[in-house]
Amino acid sequence: MSKSLKIAFFGTPEFATGVLQELHHSRHEVVVVITAPDKPAGRGRRIHESDVKQYAVQNEIPVLQPTNLKSEDFVAELKTFGADLQVIVAFRMLPKIVWSLPPMGTFNLHASLLPQYRGAAPINWAIINGESKTGVTTFFIDEKIDTGAIIQQREIPIEKDENVGSLYKKLMELGAKLSLETVDAIADGQVETISQQEHQNLQPAPKLNPTNTTLDFSLTAREVDAMVRGLYPYPVAKACLINGERTQVKIHKTKVVEKKHAMSPGSIVVEDRKIMVACATNLIEIEEIQLPNKKRMSVKDLLNGYSINAEARFDVG
């Protein structure tokens, strides 16, 4: 008879909720959910509960929201649930006193084919870097970030015009299935781990910030387009438009225009109610843009009321 495990689940965003739902409807029991504390969000600063907490409350699963993961009170309370195994999805780094607690260990689901794309934004960087494939990995937690022994992996292709929104959904579904398969394998004693192989060509997945989300038009049009897709729908690529004054805009959607030119990168071409920007090779057509304090709009709508002068250009980043 297959063994049923008691699971403590750590997670916060929607990506983690898909995994939690899969485990909740399995033969195993999610005895407690650990998620981020509630915090004010949005213009009204209303208190926001994480997606994971909302699911747990709706399904009457106990919830813990520690501010200090090393707190003696939190660790003592976590012990009372008697979890056999801990599962982590999109949560902050756990101290050893927590991840070493359950007898069957603690594993993490990561949205990349480890050891590639260790870090906070693996889905974004896989698209930005023009990868043809990515996937999900389950691995046992150790004292470093994303370096533990691999349990299982599943691979998926990255489509030509994929963006983070579409790939996120695919990986969430794949990750939910893989997490349950991993729990089943651990429960049935059928796990054979593989150590992560270190080599020189490892791609990182650092946290996104204003610097690394700003477009650089000195790259090829294909690379600029990959960056736009790799930052959509969140946090959205930024660019500095110099049109009389410097204005930071958000670029939501672009298209590569394969056309040779002799212009300097960042030069703007406006024709047929389209805005195209010169890149190192070819042009990039901006299809959807957002000015400060405005809603996103098509370039056709923008040009109805916004004039671009002959000297206008984009900063190369």
Contacts in CASP RR format, 6 or more apart in sequence:
PFRMAT RR
TARGET T0000
AUTHOR 0000-0000-0000
METHOD contacts of the structure
MODEL  1
MSKSLKIAFFGTPEFATGVLQELHHSRHEVVVVITAPDKPAGRGRRIHES
DVKQYAVQNEIPVLQPTNLKSEDFVAELKTFGADLQVIVAFRMLPKIVWS
LPPMGTFNLHASLLPQYRGAAPINWAIINGESKTGVTTFFIDEKIDTGAI
IQQREIPIEKDENVGSLYKKLMELGAKLSLETVDAIADGQVETISQQEHQ
NLQPAPKLNPTNTTLDFSLTAREVDAMVRGLYPYPVAKACLINGERTQVK
IHKTKVVEKKHAMSPGSIVVEDRKIMVACATNLIEIEEIQLPNKKRMSVK
DLLNGYSINAEARFDVG
2 27 0 8 1.000
2 184 0 8 1.000
2 187 0 8 1.000
2 188 0 8 1.000
3 187 0 8 1.000
3 188 0 8 1.000
4 27 0 8 1.000
4 28 0 8 1.000
4 29 0 8 1.000
4 187 0 8 1.000
5 28 0 8 1.000
5 29 0 8 1.000
5 84 0 8 1.000
5 85 0 8 1.000
5 104 0 8 1.000
5 183 0 8 1.000
5 186 0 8 1.000
5 187 0 8 1.000
6 28 0 8 1.000
6 29 0 8 1.000
6 31 0 8 1.000
6 81 0 8 1.000
6 82 0 8 1.000
6 83 0 8 1.000
6 84 0 8 1.000
6 85 0 8 1.000
7 23 0 8 1.000
7 28 0 8 1.000
7 29 0 8 1.000
7 30 0 8 1.000
7 31 0 8 1.000
7 83 0 8 1.000
7 84 0 8 1.000
7 85 0 8 1.000
7 86 0 8 1.000
7 87 0 8 1.000
7 183 0 8 1.000
8 30 0 8 1.000
8 31 0 8 1.000
8 32 0 8 1.000
8 33 0 8 1.000
8 34 0 8 1.000
8 78 0 8 1.000
8 81 0 8 1.000
8 82 0 8 1.000
8 83 0 8 1.000
8 85 0 8 1.000
8 86 0 8 1.000
8 87 0 8 1.000
8 102 0 8 1.000
9 16 0 8 1.000
9 19 0 8 1.000
9 20 0 8 1.000
9 23 0 8 1.000
9 30 0 8 1.000
9 32 0 8 1.000
9 33 0 8 1.000
9 34 0 8 1.000
9 52 0 8 1.000
9 86 0 8 1.000
9 87 0 8 1.000
9 89 0 8 1.000
10 33 0 8 1.000
10 34 0 8 1.000
10 35 0 8 1.000
10 86 0 8 1.000
10 87 0 8 1.000
10 88 0 8 1.000
10 89 0 8 1.000
10 91 0 8 1.000
10 94 0 8 1.000
11 20 0 8 1.000
11 33 0 8 1.000
11 34 0 8 1.000
11 35 0 8 1.000
11 36 0 8 1.000
11 50 0 8 1.000
11 52 0 8 1.000
11 88 0 8 1.000
11 89 0 8 1.000
11 90 0 8 1.000
11 91 0 8 1.000
12 35 0 8 1.000
12 36 0 8 1.000
12 50 0 8 1.000
12 51 0 8 1.000
12 52 0 8 1.000
12 90 0 8 1.000
12 91 0 8 1.000
13 50 0 8 1.000
13 51 0 8 1.000
13 52 0 8 1.000
13 90 0 8 1.000
14 51 0 8 1.000
14 172 0 8 1.000
15 89 0 8 1.000
15 90 0 8 1.000
15 111 0 8 1.000
15 168 0 8 1.000
15 171 0 8 1.000
15 172 0 8 1.000
16 51 0 8 1.000
16 52 0 8 1.000
16 89 0 8 1.000
16 90 0 8 1.000
16 91 0 8 1.000
17 51 0 8 1.000
17 52 0 8 1.000
17 54 0 8 1.000
17 55 0 8 1.000
18 172 0 8 1.000
18 173 0 8 1.000
18 176 0 8 1.000
19 87 0 8 1.000
19 89 0 8 1.000
19 109 0 8 1.000
19 172 0 8 1.000
19 175 0 8 1.000
19 176 0 8 1.000
19 179 0 8 1.000
20 30 0 8 1.000
20 33 0 8 1.000
20 52 0 8 1.000
20 55 0 8 1.000
20 56 0 8 1.000
20 89 0 8 1.000
21 55 0 8 1.000
21 176 0 8 1.000
22 176 0 8 1.000
22 177 0 8 1.000
22 179 0 8 1.000
22 180 0 8 1.000
23 30 0 8 1.000
23 87 0 8 1.000
23 179 0 8 1.000
23 180 0 8 1.000
23 183 0 8 1.000
24 30 0 8 1.000
24 55 0 8 1.000
24 59 0 8 1.000
24 61 0 8 1.000
26 180 0 8 1.000
26 183 0 8 1.000
26 184 0 8 1.000
28 183 0 8 1.000
28 187 0 8 1.000
30 61 0 8 1.000
31 61 0 8 1.000
31 62 0 8 1.000
31 81 0 8 1.000
31 82 0 8 1.000
31 83 0 8 1.000
32 61 0 8 1.000
32 62 0 8 1.000
32 63 0 8 1.000
32 64 0 8 1.000
32 78 0 8 1.000
32 81 0 8 1.000
32 83 0 8 1.000
33 52 0 8 1.000
33 53 0 8 1.000
33 56 0 8 1.000
33 61 0 8 1.000
33 62 0 8 1.000
33 63 0 8 1.000
33 64 0 8 1.000
34 63 0 8 1.000
34 64 0 8 1.000
34 65 0 8 1.000
34 66 0 8 1.000
34 78 0 8 1.000
34 91 0 8 1.000
35 50 0 8 1.000
35 52 0 8 1.000
35 53 0 8 1.000
35 56 0 8 1.000
35 63 0 8 1.000
35 64 0 8 1.000
35 65 0 8 1.000
35 91 0 8 1.000
36 50 0 8 1.000
36 65 0 8 1.000
36 91 0 8 1.000
36 92 0 8 1.000
37 65 0 8 1.000
37 66 0 8 1.000
37 67 0 8 1.000
38 47 0 8 1.000
38 48 0 8 1.000
38 49 0 8 1.000
38 50 0 8 1.000
38 53 0 8 1.000
38 65 0 8 1.000
39 47 0 8 1.000
39 48 0 8 1.000
40 46 0 8 1.000
40 47 0 8 1.000
40 48 0 8 1.000
41 47 0 8 1.000
41 48 0 8 1.000
42 48 0 8 1.000
49 57 0 8 1.000
53 63 0 8 1.000
53 65 0 8 1.000
55 61 0 8 1.000
56 62 0 8 1.000
56 63 0 8 1.000
57 63 0 8 1.000
62 81 0 8 1.000
64 74 0 8 1.000
64 77 0 8 1.000
64 78 0 8 1.000
66 74 0 8 1.000
68 74 0 8 1.000
69 92 0 8 1.000
69 94 0 8 1.000
69 95 0 8 1.000
69 98 0 8 1.000
70 95 0 8 1.000
70 97 0 8 1.000
70 98 0 8 1.000
75 97 0 8 1.000
75 98 0 8 1.000
75 101 0 8 1.000
78 98 0 8 1.000
78 101 0 8 1.000
79 101 0 8 1.000
82 102 0 8 1.000
83 101 0 8 1.000
83 102 0 8 1.000
84 102 0 8 1.000
84 103 0 8 1.000
84 104 0 8 1.000
85 102 0 8 1.000
85 104 0 8 1.000
85 105 0 8 1.000
85 106 0 8 1.000
85 107 0 8 1.000
85 183 0 8 1.000
85 186 0 8 1.000
85 187 0 8 1.000
86 98 0 8 1.000
86 99 0 8 1.000
86 101 0 8 1.000
86 102 0 8 1.000
86 105 0 8 1.000
86 106 0 8 1.000
86 107 0 8 1.000
87 106 0 8 1.000
87 107 0 8 1.000
87 108 0 8 1.000
87 109 0 8 1.000
87 179 0 8 1.000
87 183 0 8 1.000
88 94 0 8 1.000
88 99 0 8 1.000
88 106 0 8 1.000
88 107 0 8 1.000
88 108 0 8 1.000
88 109 0 8 1.000
88 141 0 8 1.000
89 108 0 8 1.000
89 109 0 8 1.000
89 179 0 8 1.000
93 145 0 8 1.000
94 106 0 8 1.000
94 141 0 8 1.000
96 143 0 8 1.000
98 106 0 8 1.000
99 105 0 8 1.000
99 106 0 8 1.000
99 141 0 8 1.000
100 106 0 8 1.000
104 186 0 8 1.000
105 140 0 8 1.000
105 141 0 8 1.000
106 140 0 8 1.000
106 141 0 8 1.000
107 138 0 8 1.000
107 139 0 8 1.000
107 140 0 8 1.000
107 141 0 8 1.000
107 151 0 8 1.000
107 182 0 8 1.000
107 186 0 8 1.000
108 138 0 8 1.000
108 139 0 8 1.000
108 140 0 8 1.000
108 141 0 8 1.000
108 146 0 8 1.000
109 136 0 8 1.000
109 137 0 8 1.000
109 138 0 8 1.000
109 175 0 8 1.000
109 178 0 8 1.000
109 179 0 8 1.000
110 118 0 8 1.000
110 122 0 8 1.000
110 136 0 8 1.000
110 137 0 8 1.000
110 138 0 8 1.000
110 139 0 8 1.000
110 146 0 8 1.000
111 122 0 8 1.000
111 123 0 8 1.000
111 134 0 8 1.000
111 135 0 8 1.000
111 136 0 8 1.000
111 171 0 8 1.000
111 175 0 8 1.000
112 118 0 8 1.000
112 122 0 8 1.000
112 123 0 8 1.000
112 126 0 8 1.000
112 134 0 8 1.000
112 135 0 8 1.000
112 136 0 8 1.000
112 137 0 8 1.000
112 205 0 8 1.000
113 133 0 8 1.000
113 134 0 8 1.000
113 135 0 8 1.000
113 137 0 8 1.000
113 153 0 8 1.000
113 155 0 8 1.000
114 137 0 8 1.000
114 139 0 8 1.000
114 146 0 8 1.000
114 150 0 8 1.000
114 153 0 8 1.000
114 196 0 8 1.000
115 146 0 8 1.000
115 147 0 8 1.000
115 196 0 8 1.000
115 197 0 8 1.000
115 198 0 8 1.000
115 199 0 8 1.000
115 202 0 8 1.000
116 202 0 8 1.000
116 203 0 8 1.000
117 125 0 8 1.000
117 126 0 8 1.000
117 134 0 8 1.000
117 203 0 8 1.000
117 204 0 8 1.000
117 205 0 8 1.000
118 145 0 8 1.000
118 146 0 8 1.000
118 147 0 8 1.000
118 202 0 8 1.000
118 204 0 8 1.000
118 205 0 8 1.000
119 145 0 8 1.000
119 146 0 8 1.000
119 204 0 8 1.000
119 205 0 8 1.000
119 206 0 8 1.000
119 207 0 8 1.000
120 205 0 8 1.000
120 206 0 8 1.000
120 207 0 8 1.000
120 208 0 8 1.000
121 205 0 8 1.000
121 206 0 8 1.000
121 207 0 8 1.000
121 208 0 8 1.000
122 134 0 8 1.000
122 205 0 8 1.000
123 134 0 8 1.000
123 164 0 8 1.000
123 167 0 8 1.000
123 168 0 8 1.000
123 171 0 8 1.000
123 230 0 8 1.000
124 164 0 8 1.000
124 205 0 8 1.000
124 208 0 8 1.000
124 230 0 8 1.000
124 231 0 8 1.000
125 203 0 8 1.000
125 204 0 8 1.000
125 205 0 8 1.000
125 206 0 8 1.000
126 134 0 8 1.000
126 158 0 8 1.000
126 167 0 8 1.000
126 205 0 8 1.000
127 158 0 8 1.000
127 162 0 8 1.000
127 163 0 8 1.000
127 164 0 8 1.000
127 167 0 8 1.000
127 226 0 8 1.000
127 229 0 8 1.000
127 230 0 8 1.000
128 226 0 8 1.000
128 227 0 8 1.000
128 230 0 8 1.000
128 231 0 8 1.000
129 203 0 8 1.000
129 226 0 8 1.000
130 158 0 8 1.000
130 223 0 8 1.000
130 226 0 8 1.000
131 158 0 8 1.000
132 157 0 8 1.000
132 158 0 8 1.000
133 155 0 8 1.000
133 156 0 8 1.000
133 157 0 8 1.000
133 158 0 8 1.000
134 155 0 8 1.000
134 156 0 8 1.000
134 158 0 8 1.000
134 167 0 8 1.000
134 171 0 8 1.000
135 153 0 8 1.000
135 154 0 8 1.000
135 155 0 8 1.000
135 156 0 8 1.000
135 171 0 8 1.000
135 174 0 8 1.000
136 153 0 8 1.000
136 154 0 8 1.000
136 156 0 8 1.000
136 171 0 8 1.000
136 174 0 8 1.000
136 175 0 8 1.000
136 178 0 8 1.000
137 150 0 8 1.000
137 152 0 8 1.000
137 153 0 8 1.000
138 150 0 8 1.000
138 151 0 8 1.000
138 152 0 8 1.000
138 153 0 8 1.000
138 178 0 8 1.000
138 179 0 8 1.000
138 182 0 8 1.000
139 146 0 8 1.000
139 148 0 8 1.000
139 149 0 8 1.000
139 150 0 8 1.000
139 151 0 8 1.000
139 193 0 8 1.000
139 196 0 8 1.000
140 148 0 8 1.000
140 149 0 8 1.000
140 151 0 8 1.000
140 193 0 8 1.000
141 148 0 8 1.000
142 148 0 8 1.000
142 149 0 8 1.000
147 196 0 8 1.000
148 195 0 8 1.000
148 196 0 8 1.000
149 193 0 8 1.000
149 194 0 8 1.000
149 195 0 8 1.000
149 196 0 8 1.000
150 193 0 8 1.000
150 194 0 8 1.000
150 195 0 8 1.000
150 196 0 8 1.000
151 182 0 8 1.000
151 185 0 8 1.000
151 186 0 8 1.000
151 191 0 8 1.000
151 193 0 8 1.000
152 178 0 8 1.000
152 181 0 8 1.000
152 182 0 8 1.000
152 185 0 8 1.000
153 178 0 8 1.000
154 174 0 8 1.000
154 175 0 8 1.000
154 177 0 8 1.000
154 178 0 8 1.000
156 170 0 8 1.000
156 171 0 8 1.000
156 174 0 8 1.000
158 167 0 8 1.000
159 166 0 8 1.000
161 229 0 8 1.000
162 229 0 8 1.000
163 229 0 8 1.000
163 230 0 8 1.000
163 232 0 8 1.000
163 233 0 8 1.000
164 229 0 8 1.000
164 230 0 8 1.000
164 231 0 8 1.000
164 232 0 8 1.000
164 233 0 8 1.000
164 234 0 8 1.000
165 232 0 8 1.000
165 233 0 8 1.000
182 191 0 8 1.000
185 191 0 8 1.000
206 212 0 8 1.000
208 231 0 8 1.000
208 235 0 8 1.000
210 238 0 8 1.000
213 231 0 8 1.000
213 235 0 8 1.000
213 236 0 8 1.000
213 237 0 8 1.000
213 238 0 8 1.000
214 237 0 8 1.000
214 238 0 8 1.000
214 239 0 8 1.000
214 240 0 8 1.000
214 317 0 8 1.000
215 224 0 8 1.000
215 227 0 8 1.000
215 228 0 8 1.000
215 237 0 8 1.000
215 238 0 8 1.000
215 239 0 8 1.000
215 251 0 8 1.000
215 314 0 8 1.000
215 317 0 8 1.000
216 224 0 8 1.000
216 227 0 8 1.000
216 316 0 8 1.000
216 317 0 8 1.000
217 224 0 8 1.000
217 239 0 8 1.000
217 265 0 8 1.000
217 266 0 8 1.000
217 277 0 8 1.000
217 278 0 8 1.000
217 279 0 8 1.000
217 280 0 8 1.000
217 284 0 8 1.000
217 314 0 8 1.000
217 315 0 8 1.000
217 316 0 8 1.000
217 317 0 8 1.000
218 265 0 8 1.000
218 266 0 8 1.000
218 279 0 8 1.000
218 280 0 8 1.000
218 316 0 8 1.000
218 317 0 8 1.000
219 227 0 8 1.000
219 279 0 8 1.000
219 280 0 8 1.000
220 279 0 8 1.000
220 280 0 8 1.000
220 281 0 8 1.000
220 282 0 8 1.000
221 256 0 8 1.000
221 257 0 8 1.000
221 258 0 8 1.000
221 279 0 8 1.000
221 280 0 8 1.000
221 281 0 8 1.000
221 282 0 8 1.000
221 283 0 8 1.000
221 284 0 8 1.000
222 256 0 8 1.000
222 281 0 8 1.000
222 282 0 8 1.000
223 279 0 8 1.000
224 254 0 8 1.000
224 277 0 8 1.000
224 279 0 8 1.000
224 284 0 8 1.000
225 254 0 8 1.000
225 255 0 8 1.000
225 256 0 8 1.000
225 284 0 8 1.000
227 237 0 8 1.000
228 237 0 8 1.000
228 251 0 8 1.000
228 252 0 8 1.000
228 253 0 8 1.000
228 254 0 8 1.000
230 237 0 8 1.000
231 237 0 8 1.000
232 252 0 8 1.000
232 253 0 8 1.000
233 252 0 8 1.000
236 250 0 8 1.000
236 251 0 8 1.000
236 252 0 8 1.000
236 290 0 8 1.000
237 250 0 8 1.000
237 251 0 8 1.000
237 252 0 8 1.000
238 248 0 8 1.000
238 249 0 8 1.000
238 250 0 8 1.000
238 251 0 8 1.000
239 248 0 8 1.000
239 249 0 8 1.000
239 250 0 8 1.000
239 251 0 8 1.000
239 314 0 8 1.000
239 315 0 8 1.000
239 317 0 8 1.000
240 246 0 8 1.000
240 247 0 8 1.000
240 248 0 8 1.000
240 249 0 8 1.000
240 314 0 8 1.000
240 315 0 8 1.000
240 317 0 8 1.000
241 247 0 8 1.000
241 248 0 8 1.000
241 249 0 8 1.000
241 312 0 8 1.000
241 314 0 8 1.000
241 315 0 8 1.000
242 312 0 8 1.000
242 313 0 8 1.000
242 314 0 8 1.000
242 315 0 8 1.000
243 308 0 8 1.000
243 309 0 8 1.000
243 312 0 8 1.000
244 309 0 8 1.000
244 311 0 8 1.000
244 312 0 8 1.000
246 315 0 8 1.000
247 291 0 8 1.000
247 292 0 8 1.000
248 292 0 8 1.000
249 289 0 8 1.000
249 290 0 8 1.000
249 291 0 8 1.000
249 292 0 8 1.000
250 289 0 8 1.000
250 290 0 8 1.000
250 296 0 8 1.000
251 286 0 8 1.000
251 288 0 8 1.000
251 289 0 8 1.000
251 290 0 8 1.000
252 287 0 8 1.000
252 288 0 8 1.000
252 289 0 8 1.000
252 290 0 8 1.000
252 296 0 8 1.000
253 286 0 8 1.000
253 287 0 8 1.000
253 288 0 8 1.000
254 284 0 8 1.000
254 285 0 8 1.000
254 286 0 8 1.000
254 287 0 8 1.000
255 284 0 8 1.000
255 285 0 8 1.000
255 287 0 8 1.000
256 282 0 8 1.000
256 283 0 8 1.000
256 284 0 8 1.000
256 285 0 8 1.000
257 276 0 8 1.000
257 282 0 8 1.000
257 283 0 8 1.000
257 284 0 8 1.000
257 285 0 8 1.000
258 282 0 8 1.000
259 282 0 8 1.000
259 283 0 8 1.000
260 281 0 8 1.000
260 282 0 8 1.000
261 278 0 8 1.000
261 282 0 8 1.000
261 283 0 8 1.000
263 269 0 8 1.000
263 278 0 8 1.000
264 278 0 8 1.000
265 278 0 8 1.000
265 279 0 8 1.000
265 280 0 8 1.000
265 316 0 8 1.000
266 277 0 8 1.000
266 278 0 8 1.000
266 279 0 8 1.000
266 313 0 8 1.000
266 314 0 8 1.000
266 315 0 8 1.000
266 316 0 8 1.000
267 277 0 8 1.000
267 278 0 8 1.000
267 313 0 8 1.000
268 275 0 8 1.000
268 276 0 8 1.000
268 277 0 8 1.000
268 278 0 8 1.000
268 308 0 8 1.000
268 312 0 8 1.000
268 313 0 8 1.000
268 314 0 8 1.000
269 275 0 8 1.000
269 276 0 8 1.000
269 277 0 8 1.000
269 278 0 8 1.000
269 283 0 8 1.000
270 276 0 8 1.000
270 303 0 8 1.000
270 308 0 8 1.000
273 299 0 8 1.000
273 300 0 8 1.000
273 303 0 8 1.000
274 285 0 8 1.000
274 299 0 8 1.000
275 285 0 8 1.000
275 286 0 8 1.000
275 289 0 8 1.000
275 299 0 8 1.000
275 302 0 8 1.000
275 303 0 8 1.000
275 308 0 8 1.000
276 283 0 8 1.000
276 284 0 8 1.000
276 285 0 8 1.000
276 286 0 8 1.000
277 283 0 8 1.000
277 284 0 8 1.000
277 285 0 8 1.000
277 286 0 8 1.000
277 314 0 8 1.000
286 299 0 8 1.000
287 298 0 8 1.000
287 299 0 8 1.000
288 296 0 8 1.000
288 297 0 8 1.000
288 298 0 8 1.000
288 299 0 8 1.000
289 296 0 8 1.000
289 297 0 8 1.000
289 299 0 8 1.000
289 302 0 8 1.000
290 296 0 8 1.000
290 297 0 8 1.000
291 302 0 8 1.000
291 306 0 8 1.000
END
